Amino acid sequence: MEKVASGGEISRLALALKTCLAGPGPASCAPWYSDEVDAGVGGSAAEGVGRRLKKLAAANQVLCVTHLPQIASFADHHYRVEKQESNGRTVAVIEELDAAARTREVGRMLSGQKLTPEALKNAEQLIKMSVG
């Protein structure tokens, strides 16, 4: 498997196995960390990954790094991570987002650097759809 599958494919396979094997019962204490689960997917496939992560998060602690708004919109908590230079060193700055900032961030993920009213409206819809 490791010779033919990409990191994203392995991450999605692990997600599929984890959600299929997760049954009713107490929540797991061990966090499940996912990176590259969004590599090479978009649109409805990304939405499916987001739904599986949401299902897994109902009984487990899940930390997912993503660049896709279709996946980010399913998060219960949303953080923005930015790299900055400080005194010649690169540091990561992490900020937990409130509801309004979350909508703006998902909108920025949709539209790029210039946040448009259309992207904000689309972000609101993505977040609303991910709740139910």
C-alpha positions, 0 to 999 in steps of 0.5 A: 500500500505504501508504495502505490498510495499517496499520503492523502489516499492513506489518510482517507483510507484510515478515515474510512476504516476508523468511521466504519469500526467506530461503534456506539460506546464511550468516546475515545480519549486518544485524539485522531489527527488528520493531515492531507485527508483533503489532498487531491479531492474537492467538491462533493468528495470533500463534502463526504470527507467532512461528513465522515470527520464530523461522524468520527468527532461525535465520539472521538477527539479529531484534529484536522488540518485542511485547506478546503472549505467543504471540510472546514465547514463541518468543524465544531471548533475552527482555528486559523494557523498562520506562519509569521516571521519574528526576530528572524525565526518563523513562528506559528500563530494560532487563533480560535475563531468565533462564529463570525470569524469562522464564516469569514475564514471559510469565505476566504478559503472559497475566494482567496485574498479578496473576500467577496459578498458572494463568498461570504454567502456561500460560506454561510450556506456551507456552515448551515448545511454541515450542522444538520 
